[in-house]
Amino acid sequence: MAALAGAALVMGSMSAMSVEWEAGKGPITMPTVPSSIPGRVIPPGTPPGGNIKGANLQSYQDGLLEFPAPTGADAKYAAINGHKVHEYVTAFTNFARKYRDNGHPQFWGRLIGSQADTDSANYTLEKFKSFNLTDAHIQPFDLVPQWYPQGWTVTATGSDGAIVNLETAQPAYQTPDTKGQNLTAEAAWVGTGSEADYVGRDVRGKIVFIYSTPWPGSWRQQATAEDALRRAEAKGAAGIVSVIALPGNVRMALYPTSTNVPTFSMGLIDGYKVRDLIGAGKAPKVTINMAVKMEEGMKTSMVWGTLPGVTDEKVIIIAHRDGWYESGTDNASGAGALIGLAEYFSKVPKAQRKRTIVFISTTGHHNGGNVGGTYILQHRDKLFDKGALFINLEHVATGQTYELGEDIRFGNRSTSMLWYAGGPRRPKLQDIAVKAFHEMGVSIYESPENAAPGGEMSGIWPYIAGVQASDYNMFFHSDHETAETVPWTGLQEISRAYAKIIDETGKLPLSDLQRPDEPPGGVPAPIAKD
């Protein structure tokens, strides 16, 4: 400690200093990061004393920690290779980028009814057929008219005439448009948009900006959870912008906000541009221009494939294909794992598959309604007849992230998952799932959910024994959720775990799995968005 104190004296001429305490000896002076050192460049936005990230020593995927390969009786699961599954994930994200690059630069992804939707369904069917799955086919559905924005601009103009293009502005799904005309109004910054923020303020006719913290694990944010968007409309706002409180400039898609004025999300850097103009007394005007077309005659589909087993008892595995932007975790990860599991079990001799496995690629739910999930729910009596297990592959792998100062850093392994395994009335299934997750390296929350954790299983879990492990990541529903953010190690771990769960539940009689679930009486929960 004396050496440290000496170092502090040597560096005493530095202007940035801090005080720390040594037990029993009182305060000591410690140097912090100086404001300037010859030859050192501090990136804009780095907080005082903040760490500065160095150059990557290797790619993110190459630096991931790999859980040891299973051994003994479980050695067979080593045949599931995470790198291979990641190739499938990348194929799905490529369909989204192809759609973007073919004339859809703003509203893009594997949108229900789009060419990317068709491409991903055809790709899945091609894989099912290549694995010799029986009854591999596409089931088409007609869609109701779909909300498709044709393009938009959001700009801010200061009193000095300088125009700022707020390029990360993204319309909330189903928000009203401006009919292709300019909506121009004064900007108002209202903090988190609580009642306290409006005391003594009049925002009638203004474009209201709200600082909103994302809440992982929910499709909501602070602004939607606390009703700040509808509050702004009730106060007379002509338009609403939810500024996403994540470091950087993230584009993020919002589910319908139930507001009747144009409503957008926006990255933090862009949002702060407006805030700082207001703070500088430059009274910015914001202009919104957007046109929306309700596209008619669109179609989507479910993709089916079956691997017969020794019995006609069934294991059903599903994953939805759709998503906004690349949607690497939500849900290219699940769609890729579905193909990976189909490939693995197609190589297992039929005599070793106690139950028939049905693979279903569903349409999804990010726009246009949960067509596939609704179909499954409506046909549950036939589909779930002799149904032993239902696995929903939803957000199955994402990289650990940490907020550090004004930066988001990635760790070198996959995140922990919230999980559900049949509920407390199926203790044998829960025990099998926990052991499989543990033995294959899947990090999970310390306690299970008592119901399916969102997505395609939301209305289904009361009718069949289900298993789902999911993560709602830092970049959920944003353009930062790419194939690169999906760790191949996580794909490998979760796919191996599900394979083992299927095998181990195959040792249980159907009676151990077909039991009434919560809530008593099998009252279905509504189909929820993830």
Wavefront OBJ file of the C-alpha trace (Angstrom):
o trace
v 0.000 0.000 0.000
v 2.933 2.325 0.670
v 4.016 1.761 -2.922
v 0.604 2.816 -4.118
v 0.733 5.943 -1.997
v 4.152 6.712 -3.438
v 2.807 6.243 -6.933
v 0.047 8.680 -6.095
v 2.603 11.314 -5.057
v 4.610 10.824 -8.227
v 1.449 11.272 -10.268
v 0.196 14.084 -8.075
v 0.430 16.636 -10.873
v -2.437 14.909 -12.696
v -5.593 16.916 -12.471
v -7.978 13.970 -12.113
v -7.603 12.445 -8.635
v -9.774 10.306 -6.394
v -9.756 9.322 -2.730
v -9.941 5.726 -1.501
v -9.659 4.304 2.014
v -7.289 1.763 3.502
v -8.676 -0.128 6.468
v -7.417 1.373 9.722
v -5.306 4.074 8.044
v -7.834 6.524 6.666
v -7.827 8.089 3.197
v -5.161 7.534 0.579
v -4.868 9.356 -2.742
v -5.168 7.222 -5.874
v -4.768 8.314 -9.477
v -7.661 7.998 -11.890
v -7.571 8.196 -15.638
v -6.067 11.568 -16.556
v -7.965 13.821 -18.893
v -5.086 13.783 -21.346
v -1.862 11.878 -21.959
v 0.359 12.583 -24.964
v -0.550 10.180 -27.741
v -3.693 8.929 -26.050
v -7.038 9.475 -27.764
v -10.135 9.309 -25.583
v -13.256 8.470 -27.617
v -16.104 10.974 -27.421
v -18.581 10.049 -24.727
v -16.058 8.214 -22.537
v -16.985 9.098 -18.943
v -14.318 10.664 -16.673
v -12.151 7.847 -15.389
v -13.888 5.461 -17.804
v -12.307 2.418 -19.352
v -11.434 2.509 -23.020
v -12.026 -0.702 -24.928
v -9.029 -2.129 -26.760
v -9.005 -3.792 -30.142
v -10.472 -7.305 -30.330
v -7.821 -10.022 -30.137
v -10.081 -12.486 -31.970
v -13.573 -12.680 -33.368
v -16.469 -12.938 -30.950
v -17.409 -16.427 -32.113
v -13.809 -17.688 -31.860
v -13.408 -16.391 -28.305
v -16.436 -18.121 -26.804
v -16.061 -20.601 -23.942
v -17.081 -24.110 -24.979
v -18.595 -26.456 -22.430
v -16.821 -29.840 -22.407
v -18.207 -32.439 -24.796
v -20.518 -34.994 -23.175
v -18.975 -38.347 -22.350
v -20.100 -41.848 -21.455
v -23.728 -42.582 -22.288
v -24.173 -38.945 -23.341
v -21.302 -38.988 -25.852
v -23.815 -39.436 -28.681
v -24.985 -35.834 -28.218
v -21.554 -34.562 -29.269
v -22.828 -35.177 -32.804
v -24.769 -31.912 -32.426
v -22.279 -29.280 -33.534
v -22.934 -25.663 -32.625
v -20.996 -24.327 -35.592
v -23.272 -26.266 -37.933
v -26.401 -25.007 -36.199
v -25.014 -21.474 -36.400
v -24.811 -21.868 -40.182
v -28.561 -22.433 -40.193
v -29.048 -19.338 -38.030
v -26.966 -17.286 -40.457
v -29.067 -18.537 -43.374
v -32.201 -17.154 -41.722
v -30.604 -13.783 -40.975
v -29.395 -13.651 -44.584
v -32.998 -13.941 -45.814
v -33.827 -10.834 -43.777
v -30.866 -8.867 -45.151
v -31.700 -9.961 -48.703
v -35.211 -8.584 -48.250
v -33.756 -5.321 -46.919
v -31.337 -4.990 -49.817
v -34.055 -5.664 -52.395
v -35.808 -2.363 -51.879
v -36.893 -2.352 -48.222
v -34.206 -0.341 -46.408
v -36.334 0.796 -43.451
v -39.059 -1.720 -42.601
v -37.405 -5.096 -42.957
v -36.808 -8.505 -41.463
v -38.393 -11.910 -41.892
v -41.771 -10.216 -41.844
v -44.875 -12.372 -42.040
v -46.056 -12.440 -45.651
v -42.823 -11.022 -47.076
v -40.409 -12.652 -49.510
v -38.100 -13.309 -46.560
v -40.921 -15.286 -44.950
v -41.325 -17.368 -48.111
v -37.570 -17.887 -48.458
v -37.211 -19.083 -44.867
v -40.155 -21.479 -45.199
v -38.759 -22.961 -48.424
v -35.331 -23.320 -46.826
v -36.796 -25.167 -43.843
v -38.781 -27.501 -46.091
v -35.674 -28.199 -48.172
v -33.770 -29.176 -45.014
v -36.610 -31.382 -43.750
v -36.706 -33.224 -47.058
v -32.925 -33.623 -47.129
v -33.156 -35.369 -43.735
v -35.853 -37.703 -45.146
v -38.535 -36.504 -42.760
v -41.890 -37.962 -43.721
v -44.905 -35.847 -44.647
v -42.621 -32.843 -45.130
v -44.833 -30.107 -46.532
v -45.804 -26.453 -46.444
v -49.231 -25.477 -45.139
v -50.220 -22.069 -46.576
v -52.385 -19.441 -44.876
v -54.061 -16.338 -46.276
v -53.356 -13.200 -44.275
v -55.598 -10.305 -43.398
v -54.318 -6.982 -44.823
v -50.888 -6.285 -43.375
v -49.550 -2.965 -42.070
v -46.509 -2.109 -44.210
v -44.965 1.403 -44.015
v -43.684 2.528 -47.399
v -41.076 4.883 -45.976
v -40.597 7.665 -43.456
v -38.393 10.542 -42.383
v -38.027 12.194 -38.986
v -35.923 15.373 -38.769
v -35.252 18.124 -36.247
v -34.589 21.738 -37.216
v -33.024 24.105 -34.706
v -33.743 27.828 -34.521
v -30.454 28.372 -36.363
v -31.851 26.472 -39.365
v -29.571 23.429 -38.982
v -31.411 20.215 -39.920
v -30.672 16.985 -38.061
v -31.733 13.674 -39.626
v -32.922 11.364 -36.859
v -32.099 8.225 -38.813
v -32.821 5.634 -36.105
v -36.486 6.641 -35.829
v -38.631 3.507 -36.209
v -42.442 3.552 -36.276
v -44.256 1.448 -33.712
v -46.143 -1.382 -35.361
v -49.612 -0.259 -36.564
v -48.990 3.379 -35.651
v -50.998 5.936 -37.661
v -49.119 7.536 -40.542
v -49.090 11.131 -41.770
v -50.549 10.190 -45.186
v -47.225 11.078 -46.758
v -47.575 14.717 -45.602
v -45.321 16.623 -43.224
v -46.320 16.780 -39.584
v -44.210 19.597 -38.087
v -44.392 20.649 -34.451
v -42.237 21.900 -31.615
v -40.279 19.233 -29.722
v -40.856 18.707 -26.007
v -38.604 16.594 -23.758
v -40.600 15.155 -20.827
v -38.099 12.842 -19.133
v -39.713 9.480 -18.359
v -43.161 10.857 -19.155
v -44.657 10.422 -15.695
v -47.312 12.733 -14.278
v -44.558 14.470 -12.329
v -42.822 15.383 -15.593
v -45.874 17.292 -16.830
v -46.389 19.501 -13.792
v -46.554 23.104 -15.025
v -46.099 22.046 -18.670
v -48.312 22.183 -21.745
v -47.404 19.786 -24.571
v -50.540 20.213 -26.654
v -49.705 20.076 -30.352
v -46.050 19.171 -29.707
v -43.890 16.152 -30.578
v -43.156 14.600 -27.189
v -39.844 12.810 -26.517
v -39.766 10.270 -23.670
v -36.666 8.655 -22.171
v -37.484 4.944 -21.943
v -35.480 2.130 -20.384
v -35.928 -1.281 -22.069
v -37.042 -4.055 -19.765
v -35.546 -7.363 -20.965
v -37.922 -10.262 -20.487
v -40.862 -8.238 -21.719
v -41.869 -6.732 -25.018
v -42.588 -3.598 -23.015
v -40.294 -0.780 -22.002
v -40.535 1.682 -19.162
v -42.577 4.021 -21.365
v -45.157 1.383 -22.240
v -45.155 -0.290 -18.824
v -45.846 3.027 -17.098
v -48.346 4.122 -19.760
v -46.190 7.100 -20.684
v -47.036 6.891 -24.400
v -50.783 7.030 -23.928
v -50.325 9.653 -21.236
v -48.509 11.860 -23.750
v -51.381 11.458 -26.198
v -53.900 12.293 -23.480
v -51.911 15.475 -22.757
v -52.403 16.521 -26.383
v -49.172 15.391 -28.073
v -49.275 15.525 -31.874
v -46.620 12.803 -32.077
v -44.608 10.666 -29.673
v -41.012 9.422 -29.692
v -39.745 6.809 -27.239
v -35.979 7.304 -26.860
v -34.365 3.930 -26.168
v -32.054 4.250 -23.160
v -29.290 1.977 -24.437
v -25.768 3.245 -25.136
v -25.260 3.993 -28.805
v -27.896 4.474 -31.479
v -30.080 1.388 -31.550
v -33.068 0.985 -33.856
v -35.780 -0.909 -32.014
v -39.184 -2.078 -33.210
v -42.158 -1.635 -30.891
v -45.331 -3.663 -30.750
v -48.621 -1.712 -31.130
v -48.717 1.074 -28.554
v -52.491 1.744 -28.659
v -51.833 5.402 -29.450
v -53.697 7.297 -32.142
v -50.926 9.701 -33.126
v -47.686 8.853 -34.987
v -45.479 7.011 -32.485
v -41.820 6.109 -32.983
v -38.847 4.681 -31.128
v -35.387 6.217 -31.545
v -31.772 5.552 -30.599
v -30.223 7.358 -27.621
v -27.728 9.407 -29.647
v -30.466 10.700 -31.930
v -32.782 11.376 -28.997
v -30.077 13.334 -27.207
v -29.584 15.503 -30.286
v -33.126 16.763 -29.816
v -32.740 17.040 -26.048
v -29.546 19.077 -26.401
v -31.124 21.424 -28.944
v -33.900 22.082 -26.454
v -31.367 22.559 -23.658
v -29.411 25.043 -25.755
v -32.531 27.142 -26.231
v -32.703 26.472 -29.965
v -36.395 25.465 -29.849
v -36.240 22.673 -32.427
v -39.141 21.800 -34.680
v -39.551 18.120 -35.526
v -40.984 16.971 -38.840
v -42.459 13.504 -39.369
v -43.435 12.188 -42.782
v -44.665 8.626 -43.222
v -46.931 6.698 -45.564
v -48.398 3.262 -44.758
v -50.035 0.745 -47.077
v -52.277 -2.063 -45.916
v -50.981 -4.866 -48.122
v -53.697 -7.254 -49.273
v -53.453 -10.779 -50.637
v -50.345 -11.764 -48.677
v -49.692 -15.337 -47.596
v -47.637 -17.115 -44.960
v -47.148 -20.753 -44.025
v -46.266 -23.415 -41.510
v -43.711 -26.103 -42.404
v -44.199 -29.665 -41.160
v -41.997 -32.733 -41.019
v -42.202 -36.021 -39.091
v -39.804 -38.678 -37.854
v -41.804 -41.831 -37.016
v -40.886 -43.589 -33.786
v -41.581 -46.989 -32.301
v -44.958 -45.735 -31.016
v -47.513 -43.191 -32.187
v -47.017 -41.159 -29.013
v -45.738 -37.741 -30.020
v -43.038 -35.232 -29.224
v -43.796 -31.907 -30.902
v -41.005 -29.371 -31.497
v -41.798 -25.906 -32.825
v -39.968 -22.670 -33.620
v -41.262 -19.489 -35.206
v -39.356 -18.098 -38.205
v -40.305 -14.436 -38.246
v -38.658 -11.420 -36.665
v -37.717 -7.777 -37.149
v -34.366 -6.880 -38.720
v -31.951 -9.838 -38.717
v -33.590 -11.132 -35.517
v -30.632 -13.360 -34.763
v -31.790 -14.554 -31.352
v -35.515 -13.855 -31.863
v -35.877 -16.214 -33.562
v -33.264 -17.307 -36.081
v -31.663 -19.114 -33.139
v -34.785 -21.206 -32.560
v -35.409 -21.773 -36.278
v -31.803 -22.928 -36.675
v -31.999 -25.219 -33.645
v -35.183 -26.767 -35.058
v -33.287 -27.798 -38.185
v -30.318 -28.947 -36.102
v -32.497 -31.231 -33.969
v -34.284 -32.596 -37.034
v -30.900 -33.412 -38.552
v -29.656 -35.111 -35.380
v -32.708 -37.301 -34.799
v -32.946 -38.215 -38.490
v -29.658 -40.088 -37.987
v -30.906 -41.936 -34.898
v -32.301 -45.389 -35.809
v -36.084 -45.562 -35.591
v -35.807 -48.387 -33.050
v -34.111 -45.904 -30.660
v -36.835 -43.270 -31.031
v -39.592 -44.366 -28.683
v -41.929 -41.598 -29.778
v -42.753 -40.009 -33.119
v -41.239 -36.519 -33.413
v -43.182 -33.806 -35.224
v -41.207 -30.723 -36.305
v -43.171 -27.525 -36.973
v -41.838 -24.225 -38.290
v -44.532 -21.717 -37.370
v -45.379 -18.393 -38.981
v -44.645 -16.295 -35.921
v -46.246 -13.295 -34.261
v -44.285 -10.081 -34.830
v -46.835 -8.675 -37.233
v -50.148 -9.833 -38.596
v -51.199 -12.047 -35.705
v -50.113 -15.438 -34.421
v -51.533 -17.483 -37.309
v -49.482 -20.614 -36.621
v -49.944 -20.587 -32.857
v -53.674 -20.030 -33.301
v -53.888 -22.982 -35.686
v -52.120 -25.273 -33.215
v -54.390 -24.156 -30.398
v -57.524 -24.652 -32.481
v -56.449 -28.158 -33.556
v -54.978 -29.237 -30.235
v -57.341 -32.163 -29.699
v -56.023 -33.966 -32.776
v -52.443 -32.709 -32.621
v -51.995 -33.389 -28.911
v -53.664 -36.801 -28.988
v -51.060 -39.069 -27.395
v -48.882 -35.989 -27.058
v -46.109 -36.616 -24.563
v -43.952 -33.504 -24.869
v -44.065 -30.071 -26.490
v -40.796 -28.138 -26.940
v -40.807 -24.499 -27.991
v -37.483 -23.279 -29.410
v -37.710 -19.576 -28.639
v -34.693 -17.270 -28.209
v -32.499 -20.271 -27.457
v -29.066 -18.597 -27.518
v -27.725 -15.104 -27.024
v -24.439 -13.650 -25.841
v -23.869 -12.200 -22.407
v -23.896 -8.402 -22.447
v -22.928 -5.813 -19.857
v -23.430 -2.067 -19.703
v -20.148 -0.384 -18.818
v -20.153 3.387 -18.762
v -21.436 4.469 -22.145
v -20.734 1.183 -23.848
v -22.225 -2.301 -24.134
v -19.706 -5.108 -23.820
v -20.103 -8.769 -24.764
v -18.888 -11.554 -22.496
v -17.424 -14.776 -23.844
v -20.328 -17.134 -23.213
v -24.085 -17.373 -23.623
v -26.589 -15.934 -21.168
v -28.708 -17.648 -18.549
v -32.222 -18.626 -19.577
v -35.590 -18.365 -17.933
v -37.220 -21.768 -18.215
v -40.331 -23.846 -17.822
v -40.558 -27.657 -17.719
v -44.119 -28.819 -17.227
v -44.725 -26.990 -13.969
v -44.644 -28.306 -10.392
v -47.213 -31.007 -11.162
v -44.685 -32.764 -13.383
v -41.699 -33.190 -11.033
v -40.139 -35.967 -13.122
v -40.089 -33.758 -16.216
v -38.633 -30.849 -14.245
v -35.929 -33.120 -12.852
v -35.037 -34.414 -16.311
v -34.862 -30.883 -17.728
v -32.716 -29.490 -14.914
v -30.234 -32.356 -15.184
v -30.044 -32.058 -18.974
v -29.456 -28.306 -18.814
v -26.781 -28.794 -16.165
v -24.977 -31.639 -17.919
v -24.954 -29.906 -21.315
v -23.844 -26.513 -19.982
v -27.078 -24.536 -20.335
v -27.088 -21.710 -17.808
v -30.568 -21.208 -16.336
v -32.303 -19.039 -13.749
v -32.286 -20.473 -10.240
v -36.028 -21.184 -10.277
v -38.436 -22.200 -13.056
v -41.460 -20.313 -14.336
v -44.886 -21.697 -13.445
v -46.074 -21.100 -17.001
v -44.497 -20.913 -20.423
v -42.244 -17.832 -20.653
v -43.951 -16.132 -23.595
v -44.063 -16.638 -27.324
v -45.517 -19.538 -29.266
v -46.287 -21.653 -26.203
v -48.257 -18.957 -24.390
v -51.720 -20.363 -25.061
v -50.624 -23.973 -25.456
v -48.890 -24.949 -22.204
v -52.079 -25.791 -20.247
v -52.859 -28.622 -22.680
v -49.598 -30.553 -22.986
v -46.368 -31.069 -21.042
v -44.043 -28.367 -22.359
v -40.413 -27.354 -22.055
v -39.006 -23.958 -23.007
v -35.776 -22.127 -22.168
v -35.552 -18.562 -23.476
v -33.603 -15.352 -23.111
v -34.793 -11.820 -23.848
v -31.525 -10.128 -24.641
v -30.128 -6.607 -24.403
v -30.781 -5.946 -28.097
v -34.215 -7.580 -28.177
v -36.225 -6.501 -31.259
v -33.451 -4.224 -32.508
v -31.141 -3.943 -35.504
v -28.229 -4.924 -33.218
v -29.618 -8.452 -32.802
v -27.603 -10.118 -35.562
v -26.282 -13.585 -36.317
v -22.995 -12.486 -34.769
v -24.692 -11.955 -31.391
v -25.861 -15.597 -31.347
v -23.119 -17.729 -29.727
v -22.517 -21.048 -31.436
v -21.730 -22.488 -28.017
v -25.191 -21.589 -26.736
v -26.798 -23.235 -29.762
v -24.769 -26.356 -29.123
v -25.567 -26.504 -25.425
v -29.326 -25.982 -25.727
v -29.719 -28.343 -28.711
v -27.854 -31.124 -26.894
v -29.954 -30.524 -23.778
v -33.222 -30.768 -25.694
v -32.041 -33.957 -27.399
v -31.335 -35.502 -24.001
v -34.678 -34.311 -22.599
v -36.460 -36.060 -25.477
v -34.541 -39.282 -24.873
v -34.994 -39.249 -21.099
v -38.721 -38.464 -21.234
v -38.983 -41.371 -23.649
v -38.311 -43.601 -20.647
v -41.374 -42.259 -18.829
v -44.865 -43.607 -19.392
v -47.302 -41.221 -21.022
v -49.239 -41.061 -17.761
v -46.319 -39.314 -16.055
v -46.488 -36.501 -18.602
v -50.190 -36.189 -19.431
v -51.335 -34.518 -16.243
v -53.479 -31.422 -15.594
v -51.355 -28.331 -15.538
v -51.700 -24.920 -13.922
v -54.125 -23.239 -13.841
v -56.458 -25.999 -12.572
v -58.990 -27.024 -15.165
v -56.718 -26.223 -18.088
v -57.931 -22.664 -18.554
v -55.798 -21.361 -21.435
v -53.746 -18.221 -21.143
v -54.089 -15.766 -24.044
v -51.565 -16.056 -26.842
v -48.988 -13.408 -25.959
v -46.324 -11.626 -27.925
v -42.726 -12.324 -26.903
l 1 2 3 4 5 6 7 8 9 10 11 12 13 14 15 16 17 18 19 20 21 22 23 24 25 26 27 28 29 30 31 32 33 34 35 36 37 38 39 40 41 42 43 44 45 46 47 48 49 50 51 52 53 54 55 56 57 58 59 60 61 62 63 64 65 66 67 68 69 70 71 72 73 74 75 76 77 78 79 80 81 82 83 84 85 86 87 88 89 90 91 92 93 94 95 96 97 98 99 100 101 102 103 104 105 106 107 108 109 110 111 112 113 114 115 116 117 118 119 120 121 122 123 124 125 126 127 128 129 130 131 132 133 134 135 136 137 138 139 140 141 142 143 144 145 146 147 148 149 150 151 152 153 154 155 156 157 158 159 160 161 162 163 164 165 166 167 168 169 170 171 172 173 174 175 176 177 178 179 180 181 182 183 184 185 186 187 188 189 190 191 192 193 194 195 196 197 198 199 200 201 202 203 204 205 206 207 208 209 210 211 212 213 214 215 216 217 218 219 220 221 222 223 224 225 226 227 228 229 230 231 232 233 234 235 236 237 238 239 240 241 242 243 244 245 246 247 248 249 250 251 252 253 254 255 256 257 258 259 260 261 262 263 264 265 266 267 268 269 270 271 272 273 274 275 276 277 278 279 280 281 282 283 284 285 286 287 288 289 290 291 292 293 294 295 296 297 298 299 300 301 302 303 304 305 306 307 308 309 310 311 312 313 314 315 316 317 318 319 320 321 322 323 324 325 326 327 328 329 330 331 332 333 334 335 336 337 338 339 340 341 342 343 344 345 346 347 348 349 350 351 352 353 354 355 356 357 358 359 360 361 362 363 364 365 366 367 368 369 370 371 372 373 374 375 376 377 378 379 380 381 382 383 384 385 386 387 388 389 390 391 392 393 394 395 396 397 398 399 400 401 402 403 404 405 406 407 408 409 410 411 412 413 414 415 416 417 418 419 420 421 422 423 424 425 426 427 428 429 430 431 432 433 434 435 436 437 438 439 440 441 442 443 444 445 446 447 448 449 450 451 452 453 454 455 456 457 458 459 460 461 462 463 464 465 466 467 468 469 470 471 472 473 474 475 476 477 478 479 480 481 482 483 484 485 486 487 488 489 490 491 492 493 494 495 496 497 498 499 500 501 502 503 504 505 506 507 508 509 510 511 512 513 514 515 516 517 518 519 520 521 522 523 524 525 526 527 528 529 530
